């Protein structure tokens, strides 16, 4: 299985976390989020593993997240 880039987007992580009841800084360890976004109609349906990278405004890496994502019709 190879890597497929489905979406690339810049956003303020702390603002997005607040939408699901989390606040920054997040506590250390595993976190669970449920978040709904609109995706392009070309997005394939299925279960995927996503890699999310977070950077400061100076482009320094803060963290890397891995998530299981389900795209439904």
N, CA, C and O atoms as a Maestro MAE file, in Angstrom:
{
 s_m_m2io_version
 :::
 2.0.0
}

f_m_ct {
 s_m_title
 :::
 protein
 m_atom[292] {
  # First column is atom index #
  i_m_mmod_type
  r_m_x_coord
  r_m_y_coord
  r_m_z_coord
  i_m_residue_number
  s_m_chain_name
  s_m_pdb_residue_name
  s_m_pdb_atom_name
  i_m_atomic_number
  :::
  1 25 0.845 -1.188 0.000 1 A "UNK " " N  " 7
  2 3 0.000 0.000 0.000 1 A "UNK " " CA " 6
  3 2 0.879 1.236 0.000 1 A "UNK " " C  " 6
  4 15 1.882 1.288 0.711 1 A "UNK " " O  " 8
  5 25 0.513 2.219 -0.785 2 A "UNK " " N  " 7
  6 3 1.295 3.439 -0.879 2 A "UNK " " CA " 6
  7 2 0.610 4.606 -0.206 2 A "UNK " " C  " 6
  8 15 -0.496 4.477 0.319 2 A "UNK " " O  " 8
  9 25 1.268 5.730 -0.227 3 A "UNK " " N  " 7
  10 3 0.717 6.940 0.370 3 A "UNK " " CA " 6
  11 2 -0.039 7.735 -0.679 3 A "UNK " " C  " 6
  12 15 0.405 7.861 -1.820 3 A "UNK " " O  " 8
  13 25 -1.186 8.271 -0.281 4 A "UNK " " N  " 7
  14 3 -2.006 9.097 -1.159 4 A "UNK " " CA " 6
  15 2 -2.320 10.382 -0.410 4 A "UNK " " C  " 6
  16 15 -2.865 10.328 0.692 4 A "UNK " " O  " 8
  17 25 -1.989 11.539 -0.981 5 A "UNK " " N  " 7
  18 3 -2.335 12.807 -0.347 5 A "UNK " " CA " 6
  19 2 -3.754 13.160 -0.759 5 A "UNK " " C  " 6
  20 15 -4.024 13.400 -1.936 5 A "UNK " " O  " 8
  21 25 -4.661 13.192 0.210 6 A "UNK " " N  " 7
  22 3 -6.064 13.487 -0.066 6 A "UNK " " CA " 6
  23 2 -6.362 14.960 0.160 6 A "UNK " " C  " 6
  24 15 -7.092 15.579 -0.613 6 A "UNK " " O  " 8
  25 25 -5.798 15.514 1.217 7 A "UNK " " N  " 7
  26 3 -6.071 16.914 1.519 7 A "UNK " " CA " 6
  27 2 -4.860 17.507 2.215 7 A "UNK " " C  " 6
  28 15 -4.190 16.832 2.996 7 A "UNK " " O  " 8
  29 25 -4.584 18.760 1.932 8 A "UNK " " N  " 7
  30 3 -3.534 19.492 2.630 8 A "UNK " " CA " 6
  31 2 -4.139 20.819 3.016 8 A "UNK " " C  " 6
  32 15 -4.653 21.541 2.161 8 A "UNK " " O  " 8
  33 25 -4.086 21.153 4.298 9 A "UNK " " N  " 7
  34 3 -4.748 22.355 4.780 9 A "UNK " " CA " 6
  35 2 -3.957 22.940 5.939 9 A "UNK " " C  " 6
  36 15 -3.398 22.200 6.748 9 A "UNK " " O  " 8
  37 25 -3.907 24.255 6.022 10 A "UNK " " N  " 7
  38 3 -3.288 24.937 7.163 10 A "UNK " " CA " 6
  39 2 -4.398 25.462 8.060 10 A "UNK " " C  " 6
  40 15 -5.390 26.014 7.585 10 A "UNK " " O  " 8
  41 25 -4.214 25.279 9.380 11 A "UNK " " N  " 7
  42 3 -5.172 25.817 10.331 11 A "UNK " " CA " 6
  43 2 -4.508 25.964 11.681 11 A "UNK " " C  " 6
  44 15 -3.425 25.426 11.909 11 A "UNK " " O  " 8
  45 25 -5.156 26.694 12.582 12 A "UNK " " N  " 7
  46 3 -4.674 26.874 13.948 12 A "UNK " " CA " 6
  47 2 -5.137 25.681 14.772 12 A "UNK " " C  " 6
  48 15 -6.332 25.531 15.031 12 A "UNK " " O  " 8
  49 25 -4.202 24.835 15.183 13 A "UNK " " N  " 7
  50 3 -4.558 23.602 15.883 13 A "UNK " " CA " 6
  51 2 -5.345 23.887 17.158 13 A "UNK " " C  " 6
  52 15 -6.327 23.197 17.431 13 A "UNK " " O  " 8
  53 25 -4.944 24.877 17.939 14 A "UNK " " N  " 7
  54 3 -5.638 25.156 19.202 14 A "UNK " " CA " 6
  55 2 -7.070 25.628 18.962 14 A "UNK " " C  " 6
  56 15 -7.967 25.291 19.735 14 A "UNK " " O  " 8
  57 25 -7.295 26.404 17.900 15 A "UNK " " N  " 7
  58 3 -8.663 26.816 17.557 15 A "UNK " " CA " 6
  59 2 -9.502 25.606 17.173 15 A "UNK " " C  " 6
  60 15 -10.658 25.497 17.583 15 A "UNK " " O  " 8
  61 25 -8.934 24.701 16.394 16 A "UNK " " N  " 7
  62 3 -9.660 23.500 15.984 16 A "UNK " " CA " 6
  63 2 -9.911 22.582 17.175 16 A "UNK " " C  " 6
  64 15 -10.989 21.997 17.283 16 A "UNK " " O  " 8
  65 25 -8.945 22.446 18.062 17 A "UNK " " N  " 7
  66 3 -9.111 21.605 19.253 17 A "UNK " " CA " 6
  67 2 -10.237 22.142 20.136 17 A "UNK " " C  " 6
  68 15 -10.989 21.365 20.723 17 A "UNK " " O  " 8
  69 25 -10.355 23.461 20.231 18 A "UNK " " N  " 7
  70 3 -11.414 24.068 21.041 18 A "UNK " " CA " 6
  71 2 -12.799 23.696 20.518 18 A "UNK " " C  " 6
  72 15 -13.748 23.610 21.298 18 A "UNK " " O  " 8
  73 25 -12.930 23.475 19.209 19 A "UNK " " N  " 7
  74 3 -14.216 23.097 18.620 19 A "UNK " " CA " 6
  75 2 -14.695 21.729 19.094 19 A "UNK " " C  " 6
  76 15 -15.886 21.428 19.018 19 A "UNK " " O  " 8
  77 25 -13.772 20.900 19.584 20 A "UNK " " N  " 7
  78 3 -14.150 19.567 20.073 20 A "UNK " " CA " 6
  79 2 -13.916 19.445 21.580 20 A "UNK " " C  " 6
  80 15 -13.751 18.344 22.106 20 A "UNK " " O  " 8
  81 25 -13.903 20.600 22.270 21 A "UNK " " N  " 7
  82 3 -13.828 20.593 23.722 21 A "UNK " " CA " 6
  83 2 -12.446 20.377 24.313 21 A "UNK " " C  " 6
  84 15 -12.334 20.032 25.489 21 A "UNK " " O  " 8
  85 25 -11.396 20.570 23.536 22 A "UNK " " N  " 7
  86 3 -10.023 20.423 24.039 22 A "UNK " " CA " 6
  87 2 -9.389 21.801 24.117 22 A "UNK " " C  " 6
  88 15 -9.793 22.719 23.403 22 A "UNK " " O  " 8
  89 25 -8.390 21.947 24.991 23 A "UNK " " N  " 7
  90 3 -7.688 23.220 25.072 23 A "UNK " " CA " 6
  91 2 -6.185 22.976 25.061 23 A "UNK " " C  " 6
  92 15 -5.708 21.915 25.464 23 A "UNK " " O  " 8
  93 25 -5.463 23.961 24.600 24 A "UNK " " N  " 7
  94 3 -3.997 23.869 24.535 24 A "UNK " " CA " 6
  95 2 -3.386 24.458 25.798 24 A "UNK " " C  " 6
  96 15 -3.927 25.416 26.351 24 A "UNK " " O  " 8
  97 25 -2.290 23.914 26.260 25 A "UNK " " N  " 7
  98 3 -1.623 22.745 25.687 25 A "UNK " " CA " 6
  99 2 -2.376 21.462 26.036 25 A "UNK " " C  " 6
  100 15 -2.966 21.354 27.112 25 A "UNK " " O  " 8
  101 25 -2.353 20.492 25.122 26 A "UNK " " N  " 7
  102 3 -2.976 19.199 25.387 26 A "UNK " " CA " 6
  103 2 -2.105 18.428 26.361 26 A "UNK " " C  " 6
  104 15 -0.885 18.592 26.378 26 A "UNK " " O  " 8
  105 25 -2.729 17.593 27.167 27 A "UNK " " N  " 7
  106 3 -1.951 16.763 28.092 27 A "UNK " " CA " 6
  107 2 -1.163 15.735 27.288 27 A "UNK " " C  " 6
  108 15 -1.533 15.394 26.164 27 A "UNK " " O  " 8
  109 25 -0.098 15.257 27.861 28 A "UNK " " N  " 7
  110 3 0.731 14.253 27.188 28 A "UNK " " CA " 6
  111 2 -0.023 12.939 27.082 28 A "UNK " " C  " 6
  112 15 -0.876 12.639 27.918 28 A "UNK " " O  " 8
  113 25 0.285 12.160 26.064 29 A "UNK " " N  " 7
  114 3 -0.315 10.840 25.910 29 A "UNK " " CA " 6
  115 2 -1.369 10.800 24.826 29 A "UNK " " C  " 6
  116 15 -1.570 11.764 24.087 29 A "UNK " " O  " 8
  117 25 -2.037 9.663 24.750 30 A "UNK " " N  " 7
  118 3 -3.036 9.430 23.707 30 A "UNK " " CA " 6
  119 2 -4.251 10.321 23.907 30 A "UNK " " C  " 6
  120 15 -4.736 10.490 25.025 30 A "UNK " " O  " 8
  121 25 -4.732 10.886 22.812 31 A "UNK " " N  " 7
  122 3 -5.910 11.747 22.815 31 A "UNK " " CA " 6
  123 2 -6.927 11.183 21.831 31 A "UNK " " C  " 6
  124 15 -6.553 10.586 20.822 31 A "UNK " " O  " 8
  125 25 -8.196 11.369 22.117 32 A "UNK " " N  " 7
  126 3 -9.250 10.940 21.207 32 A "UNK " " CA " 6
  127 2 -10.056 12.162 20.780 32 A "UNK " " C  " 6
  128 15 -10.526 12.933 21.617 32 A "UNK " " O  " 8
  129 25 -10.209 12.328 19.465 33 A "UNK " " N  " 7
  130 3 -10.978 13.430 18.894 33 A "UNK " " CA " 6
  131 2 -11.993 12.855 17.923 33 A "UNK " " C  " 6
  132 15 -11.708 11.887 17.219 33 A "UNK " " O  " 8
  133 25 -13.165 13.444 17.886 34 A "UNK " " N  " 7
  134 3 -14.109 13.158 16.811 34 A "UNK " " CA " 6
  135 2 -14.390 14.491 16.154 34 A "UNK " " C  " 6
  136 15 -14.840 15.432 16.808 34 A "UNK " " O  " 8
  137 25 -14.126 14.572 14.863 35 A "UNK " " N  " 7
  138 3 -14.158 15.841 14.160 35 A "UNK " " CA " 6
  139 2 -14.727 15.613 12.773 35 A "UNK " " C  " 6
  140 15 -14.333 14.663 12.096 35 A "UNK " " O  " 8
  141 25 -15.637 16.456 12.339 36 A "UNK " " N  " 7
  142 3 -16.266 16.308 11.030 36 A "UNK " " CA " 6
  143 2 -15.859 17.470 10.132 36 A "UNK " " C  " 6
  144 15 -15.927 18.632 10.534 36 A "UNK " " O  " 8
  145 25 -15.437 17.145 8.914 37 A "UNK " " N  " 7
  146 3 -15.074 18.174 7.935 37 A "UNK " " CA " 6
  147 2 -15.681 17.813 6.587 37 A "UNK " " C  " 6
  148 15 -15.955 16.644 6.313 37 A "UNK " " O  " 8
  149 25 -15.889 18.820 5.748 38 A "UNK " " N  " 7
  150 3 -16.337 18.584 4.381 38 A "UNK " " CA " 6
  151 2 -15.116 18.298 3.520 38 A "UNK " " C  " 6
  152 15 -14.125 19.027 3.573 38 A "UNK " " O  " 8
  153 25 -15.190 17.239 2.733 39 A "UNK " " N  " 7
  154 3 -14.089 16.842 1.858 39 A "UNK " " CA " 6
  155 2 -14.528 16.929 0.404 39 A "UNK " " C  " 6
  156 15 -15.723 16.901 0.109 39 A "UNK " " O  " 8
  157 25 -13.568 17.035 -0.503 40 A "UNK " " N  " 7
  158 3 -13.919 17.058 -1.923 40 A "UNK " " CA " 6
  159 2 -14.666 15.785 -2.316 40 A "UNK " " C  " 6
  160 15 -14.424 14.723 -1.741 40 A "UNK " " O  " 8
  161 25 -15.569 15.883 -3.288 41 A "UNK " " N  " 7
  162 3 -16.357 14.717 -3.705 41 A "UNK " " CA " 6
  163 2 -15.484 13.609 -4.268 41 A "UNK " " C  " 6
  164 15 -15.913 12.456 -4.322 41 A "UNK " " O  " 8
  165 25 -14.264 13.935 -4.689 42 A "UNK " " N  " 7
  166 3 -13.350 12.941 -5.237 42 A "UNK " " CA " 6
  167 2 -12.685 12.082 -4.159 42 A "UNK " " C  " 6
  168 15 -11.994 11.116 -4.481 42 A "UNK " " O  " 8
  169 25 -12.885 12.423 -2.892 43 A "UNK " " N  " 7
  170 3 -12.262 11.675 -1.800 43 A "UNK " " CA " 6
  171 2 -12.790 10.248 -1.799 43 A "UNK " " C  " 6
  172 15 -14.003 10.038 -1.782 43 A "UNK " " O  " 8
  173 25 -11.896 9.264 -1.819 44 A "UNK " " N  " 7
  174 3 -12.356 7.866 -1.829 44 A "UNK " " CA " 6
  175 2 -12.984 7.465 -0.499 44 A "UNK " " C  " 6
  176 15 -12.539 7.902 0.562 44 A "UNK " " O  " 8
  177 25 -14.015 6.636 -0.563 45 A "UNK " " N  " 7
  178 3 -14.689 6.126 0.631 45 A "UNK " " CA " 6
  179 2 -13.827 5.013 1.212 45 A "UNK " " C  " 6
  180 15 -13.256 4.216 0.469 45 A "UNK " " O  " 8
  181 25 -13.732 4.957 2.534 46 A "UNK " " N  " 7
  182 3 -12.984 3.877 3.168 46 A "UNK " " CA " 6
  183 2 -12.352 4.298 4.475 46 A "UNK " " C  " 6
  184 15 -12.556 5.415 4.950 46 A "UNK " " O  " 8
  185 25 -11.581 3.391 5.052 47 A "UNK " " N  " 7
  186 3 -10.881 3.628 6.313 47 A "UNK " " CA " 6
  187 2 -9.403 3.843 5.991 47 A "UNK " " C  " 6
  188 15 -8.796 3.053 5.268 47 A "UNK " " O  " 8
  189 25 -8.836 4.906 6.530 48 A "UNK " " N  " 7
  190 3 -7.464 5.279 6.223 48 A "UNK " " CA " 6
  191 2 -6.695 5.591 7.497 48 A "UNK " " C  " 6
  192 15 -7.279 5.916 8.530 48 A "UNK " " O  " 8
  193 25 -5.400 5.489 7.405 49 A "UNK " " N  " 7
  194 3 -4.519 5.978 8.457 49 A "UNK " " CA " 6
  195 2 -3.978 7.310 7.972 49 A "UNK " " C  " 6
  196 15 -3.435 7.402 6.871 49 A "UNK " " O  " 8
  197 25 -4.123 8.338 8.787 50 A "UNK " " N  " 7
  198 3 -3.669 9.676 8.404 50 A "UNK " " CA " 6
  199 2 -2.484 10.095 9.260 50 A "UNK " " C  " 6
  200 15 -2.395 9.754 10.440 50 A "UNK " " O  " 8
  201 25 -1.595 10.827 8.652 51 A "UNK " " N  " 7
  202 3 -0.459 11.414 9.369 51 A "UNK " " CA " 6
  203 2 -0.653 12.924 9.324 51 A "UNK " " C  " 6
  204 15 -0.814 13.508 8.252 51 A "UNK " " O  " 8
  205 25 -0.637 13.544 10.489 52 A "UNK " " N  " 7
  206 3 -0.834 14.984 10.603 52 A "UNK " " CA " 6
  207 2 0.404 15.568 11.273 52 A "UNK " " C  " 6
  208 15 0.828 15.098 12.329 52 A "UNK " " O  " 8
  209 25 0.968 16.574 10.666 53 A "UNK " " N  " 7
  210 3 2.126 17.239 11.239 53 A "UNK " " CA " 6
  211 2 1.733 18.642 11.662 53 A "UNK " " C  " 6
  212 15 1.014 19.334 10.941 53 A "UNK " " O  " 8
  213 25 2.205 19.067 12.837 54 A "UNK " " N  " 7
  214 3 1.907 20.404 13.349 54 A "UNK " " CA " 6
  215 2 3.204 21.198 13.457 54 A "UNK " " C  " 6
  216 15 4.227 20.690 13.915 54 A "UNK " " O  " 8
  217 25 3.136 22.461 13.022 55 A "UNK " " N  " 7
  218 3 4.306 23.336 13.019 55 A "UNK " " CA " 6
  219 2 3.965 24.669 13.670 55 A "UNK " " C  " 6
  220 15 2.804 25.078 13.694 55 A "UNK " " O  " 8
  221 25 4.990 25.349 14.201 56 A "UNK " " N  " 7
  222 3 4.815 26.703 14.710 56 A "UNK " " CA " 6
  223 2 4.726 27.655 13.524 56 A "UNK " " C  " 6
  224 15 4.918 27.249 12.377 56 A "UNK " " O  " 8
  225 25 4.435 28.926 13.807 57 A "UNK " " N  " 7
  226 3 4.405 29.920 12.733 57 A "UNK " " CA " 6
  227 2 5.787 30.103 12.118 57 A "UNK " " C  " 6
  228 15 5.905 30.606 11.001 57 A "UNK " " O  " 8
  229 25 6.838 29.695 12.840 58 A "UNK " " N  " 7
  230 3 8.214 29.760 12.326 58 A "UNK " " CA " 6
  231 2 8.609 28.477 11.602 58 A "UNK " " C  " 6
  232 15 9.781 28.274 11.285 58 A "UNK " " O  " 8
  233 25 7.633 27.615 11.341 59 A "UNK " " N  " 7
  234 3 7.828 26.363 10.616 59 A "UNK " " CA " 6
  235 2 8.688 25.339 11.367 59 A "UNK " " C  " 6
  236 15 9.369 24.523 10.746 59 A "UNK " " O  " 8
  237 25 8.652 25.387 12.716 60 A "UNK " " N  " 7
  238 3 9.336 24.381 13.531 60 A "UNK " " CA " 6
  239 2 8.327 23.300 13.891 60 A "UNK " " C  " 6
  240 15 7.196 23.601 14.274 60 A "UNK " " O  " 8
  241 25 8.735 22.047 13.768 61 A "UNK " " N  " 7
  242 3 7.837 20.927 14.045 61 A "UNK " " CA " 6
  243 2 7.473 20.886 15.525 61 A "UNK " " C  " 6
  244 15 8.348 20.932 16.390 61 A "UNK " " O  " 8
  245 25 6.154 20.799 15.813 62 A "UNK " " N  " 7
  246 3 5.674 20.678 17.191 62 A "UNK " " CA " 6
  247 2 5.389 19.221 17.506 62 A "UNK " " C  " 6
  248 15 5.844 18.691 18.519 62 A "UNK " " O  " 8
  249 25 4.632 18.583 16.626 63 A "UNK " " N  " 7
  250 3 4.248 17.197 16.874 63 A "UNK " " CA " 6
  251 2 3.829 16.535 15.576 63 A "UNK " " C  " 6
  252 15 3.634 17.191 14.552 63 A "UNK " " O  " 8
  253 25 3.699 15.251 15.642 64 A "UNK " " N  " 7
  254 3 3.211 14.461 14.524 64 A "UNK " " CA " 6
  255 2 2.139 13.538 15.084 64 A "UNK " " C  " 6
  256 15 2.360 12.870 16.094 64 A "UNK " " O  " 8
  257 25 1.003 13.499 14.449 65 A "UNK " " N  " 7
  258 3 -0.110 12.674 14.910 65 A "UNK " " CA " 6
  259 2 -0.425 11.608 13.881 65 A "UNK " " C  " 6
  260 15 -0.299 11.832 12.677 65 A "UNK " " O  " 8
  261 25 -0.831 10.457 14.359 66 A "UNK " " N  " 7
  262 3 -1.309 9.403 13.462 66 A "UNK " " CA " 6
  263 2 -2.740 9.111 13.872 66 A "UNK " " C  " 6
  264 15 -3.034 8.983 15.061 66 A "UNK " " O  " 8
  265 25 -3.630 9.004 12.900 67 A "UNK " " N  " 7
  266 3 -5.050 8.817 13.199 67 A "UNK " " CA " 6
  267 2 -5.687 7.822 12.246 67 A "UNK " " C  " 6
  268 15 -5.265 7.675 11.099 67 A "UNK " " O  " 8
  269 25 -6.708 7.145 12.741 68 A "UNK " " N  " 7
  270 3 -7.550 6.302 11.899 68 A "UNK " " CA " 6
  271 2 -8.740 7.159 11.485 68 A "UNK " " C  " 6
  272 15 -9.423 7.731 12.335 68 A "UNK " " O  " 8
  273 25 -8.986 7.249 10.192 69 A "UNK " " N  " 7
  274 3 -10.057 8.097 9.674 69 A "UNK " " CA " 6
  275 2 -10.958 7.265 8.779 69 A "UNK " " C  " 6
  276 15 -10.487 6.462 7.974 69 A "UNK " " O  " 8
  277 25 -12.265 7.470 8.932 70 A "UNK " " N  " 7
  278 3 -13.238 6.775 8.090 70 A "UNK " " CA " 6
  279 2 -13.950 7.820 7.243 70 A "UNK " " C  " 6
  280 15 -14.581 8.733 7.775 70 A "UNK " " O  " 8
  281 25 -13.847 7.684 5.919 71 A "UNK " " N  " 7
  282 3 -14.568 8.553 4.993 71 A "UNK " " CA " 6
  283 2 -15.831 7.823 4.567 71 A "UNK " " C  " 6
  284 15 -15.772 6.731 4.003 71 A "UNK " " O  " 8
  285 25 -16.976 8.440 4.845 72 A "UNK " " N  " 7
  286 3 -18.271 7.849 4.504 72 A "UNK " " CA " 6
  287 2 -18.927 8.648 3.388 72 A "UNK " " C  " 6
  288 15 -18.639 9.832 3.213 72 A "UNK " " O  " 8
  289 25 -19.815 7.996 2.629 73 A "UNK " " N  " 7
  290 3 -20.513 8.723 1.548 73 A "UNK " " CA " 6
  291 2 -21.497 9.737 2.104 73 A "UNK " " C  " 6
  292 15 -22.166 10.431 1.339 73 A "UNK " " O  " 8
  :::
 }
 m_bond[291] {
  # First column is bond index #
  i_m_from
  i_m_to
  i_m_order
  :::
  1 1 2 1
  2 2 3 1
  3 3 4 2
  4 3 5 1
  5 5 6 1
  6 6 7 1
  7 7 8 2
  8 7 9 1
  9 9 10 1
  10 10 11 1
  11 11 12 2
  12 11 13 1
  13 13 14 1
  14 14 15 1
  15 15 16 2
  16 15 17 1
  17 17 18 1
  18 18 19 1
  19 19 20 2
  20 19 21 1
  21 21 22 1
  22 22 23 1
  23 23 24 2
  24 23 25 1
  25 25 26 1
  26 26 27 1
  27 27 28 2
  28 27 29 1
  29 29 30 1
  30 30 31 1
  31 31 32 2
  32 31 33 1
  33 33 34 1
  34 34 35 1
  35 35 36 2
  36 35 37 1
  37 37 38 1
  38 38 39 1
  39 39 40 2
  40 39 41 1
  41 41 42 1
  42 42 43 1
  43 43 44 2
  44 43 45 1
  45 45 46 1
  46 46 47 1
  47 47 48 2
  48 47 49 1
  49 49 50 1
  50 50 51 1
  51 51 52 2
  52 51 53 1
  53 53 54 1
  54 54 55 1
  55 55 56 2
  56 55 57 1
  57 57 58 1
  58 58 59 1
  59 59 60 2
  60 59 61 1
  61 61 62 1
  62 62 63 1
  63 63 64 2
  64 63 65 1
  65 65 66 1
  66 66 67 1
  67 67 68 2
  68 67 69 1
  69 69 70 1
  70 70 71 1
  71 71 72 2
  72 71 73 1
  73 73 74 1
  74 74 75 1
  75 75 76 2
  76 75 77 1
  77 77 78 1
  78 78 79 1
  79 79 80 2
  80 79 81 1
  81 81 82 1
  82 82 83 1
  83 83 84 2
  84 83 85 1
  85 85 86 1
  86 86 87 1
  87 87 88 2
  88 87 89 1
  89 89 90 1
  90 90 91 1
  91 91 92 2
  92 91 93 1
  93 93 94 1
  94 94 95 1
  95 95 96 2
  96 95 97 1
  97 97 98 1
  98 98 99 1
  99 99 100 2
  100 99 101 1
  101 101 102 1
  102 102 103 1
  103 103 104 2
  104 103 105 1
  105 105 106 1
  106 106 107 1
  107 107 108 2
  108 107 109 1
  109 109 110 1
  110 110 111 1
  111 111 112 2
  112 111 113 1
  113 113 114 1
  114 114 115 1
  115 115 116 2
  116 115 117 1
  117 117 118 1
  118 118 119 1
  119 119 120 2
  120 119 121 1
  121 121 122 1
  122 122 123 1
  123 123 124 2
  124 123 125 1
  125 125 126 1
  126 126 127 1
  127 127 128 2
  128 127 129 1
  129 129 130 1
  130 130 131 1
  131 131 132 2
  132 131 133 1
  133 133 134 1
  134 134 135 1
  135 135 136 2
  136 135 137 1
  137 137 138 1
  138 138 139 1
  139 139 140 2
  140 139 141 1
  141 141 142 1
  142 142 143 1
  143 143 144 2
  144 143 145 1
  145 145 146 1
  146 146 147 1
  147 147 148 2
  148 147 149 1
  149 149 150 1
  150 150 151 1
  151 151 152 2
  152 151 153 1
  153 153 154 1
  154 154 155 1
  155 155 156 2
  156 155 157 1
  157 157 158 1
  158 158 159 1
  159 159 160 2
  160 159 161 1
  161 161 162 1
  162 162 163 1
  163 163 164 2
  164 163 165 1
  165 165 166 1
  166 166 167 1
  167 167 168 2
  168 167 169 1
  169 169 170 1
  170 170 171 1
  171 171 172 2
  172 171 173 1
  173 173 174 1
  174 174 175 1
  175 175 176 2
  176 175 177 1
  177 177 178 1
  178 178 179 1
  179 179 180 2
  180 179 181 1
  181 181 182 1
  182 182 183 1
  183 183 184 2
  184 183 185 1
  185 185 186 1
  186 186 187 1
  187 187 188 2
  188 187 189 1
  189 189 190 1
  190 190 191 1
  191 191 192 2
  192 191 193 1
  193 193 194 1
  194 194 195 1
  195 195 196 2
  196 195 197 1
  197 197 198 1
  198 198 199 1
  199 199 200 2
  200 199 201 1
  201 201 202 1
  202 202 203 1
  203 203 204 2
  204 203 205 1
  205 205 206 1
  206 206 207 1
  207 207 208 2
  208 207 209 1
  209 209 210 1
  210 210 211 1
  211 211 212 2
  212 211 213 1
  213 213 214 1
  214 214 215 1
  215 215 216 2
  216 215 217 1
  217 217 218 1
  218 218 219 1
  219 219 220 2
  220 219 221 1
  221 221 222 1
  222 222 223 1
  223 223 224 2
  224 223 225 1
  225 225 226 1
  226 226 227 1
  227 227 228 2
  228 227 229 1
  229 229 230 1
  230 230 231 1
  231 231 232 2
  232 231 233 1
  233 233 234 1
  234 234 235 1
  235 235 236 2
  236 235 237 1
  237 237 238 1
  238 238 239 1
  239 239 240 2
  240 239 241 1
  241 241 242 1
  242 242 243 1
  243 243 244 2
  244 243 245 1
  245 245 246 1
  246 246 247 1
  247 247 248 2
  248 247 249 1
  249 249 250 1
  250 250 251 1
  251 251 252 2
  252 251 253 1
  253 253 254 1
  254 254 255 1
  255 255 256 2
  256 255 257 1
  257 257 258 1
  258 258 259 1
  259 259 260 2
  260 259 261 1
  261 261 262 1
  262 262 263 1
  263 263 264 2
  264 263 265 1
  265 265 266 1
  266 266 267 1
  267 267 268 2
  268 267 269 1
  269 269 270 1
  270 270 271 1
  271 271 272 2
  272 271 273 1
  273 273 274 1
  274 274 275 1
  275 275 276 2
  276 275 277 1
  277 277 278 1
  278 278 279 1
  279 279 280 2
  280 279 281 1
  281 281 282 1
  282 282 283 1
  283 283 284 2
  284 283 285 1
  285 285 286 1
  286 286 287 1
  287 287 288 2
  288 287 289 1
  289 289 290 1
  290 290 291 1
  291 291 292 2
  :::
 }
}
